[in-house]
Amino acid sequence: MIASLKYEIIETIGVISEGAKGWNKELNLISWNDREPKYDLRDWDQNHEKMGKGITLSQEELIQLRDLMNGLKLE
């Protein structure tokens, strides 16, 4: 039996990229199963009814990721 997944998008932070089939890779603040909201990066369909695999980060993890990315030497 597959457990139902409840989610509420608390805040849409931004779209990182748009896919050819209309799905967007987005960073959102989401409450999963009525838990404390976390930052979430994943693909969503236009109506936010279907989603792809993604990653969920606490605020502390997001800050650490930001700091790591700020240190990258990109061309």
Buried (B, 14 or more C-beta within 10 A) or exposed (E): EEEEEEBEBEEBBEEEEEEEEEBBBBBBBBBBEEEEBBBBBBBBBEEBEEBEEBEBBEEEEBEEBEEEEEEEEEE
